[in-house]
């Protein structure tokens, strides 16, 4: 029975990886189950042995991804009390998973609103748990409350989650360097220690014609 279950799990994981790639390439709404069948080499009836609908397939992709992220993180943090080390482990876990699973990363980012009902609630529960862990760590690091932990948490995840849109292994620095750089930028800030910020440099410029970051990074309007 164990061998049968293992074979089932391995086949399902293979289907999920292929389906994530198809959804990432075509978009969830444009992709069909027939596209998944062709890409996996599994018949339509064979696919429906693993899920009942396209929405359930999307749920399984997201649930598996967030479940893996969360499970790995909880194992890494077990017994680790130092908050800076906990933050480093969280960021490394997140970035390593996403670099290795860029199709899933794109699906998580682009199809977050496609799930409904119980599927959405179950995935959102894992998202909330991941967010709570991060927010607790950041609150421990800045207990005085002068930086809002919600702002800090989503700023950190936003920086990491955008990775799929620009990261190219063939031309970017190795993953260890990306982890180091993002950790340092987030924890220390971008300017070197002791840097003097000119007066007025932090003020918004009225009527600025600078292009939006959404147009300059990744080509999205």
PyMOL commands that set and color helices and strands:
alter all, ss='L'
color gray80, all
select helices_A, chain A and resi 2-26+33-40+44-47+54-77+83-100+102-110+117-141+149-161+163-166+175-188+213-216
alter helices_A, ss='H'
color red, helices_A
deselect
rebuild
show_as cartoon
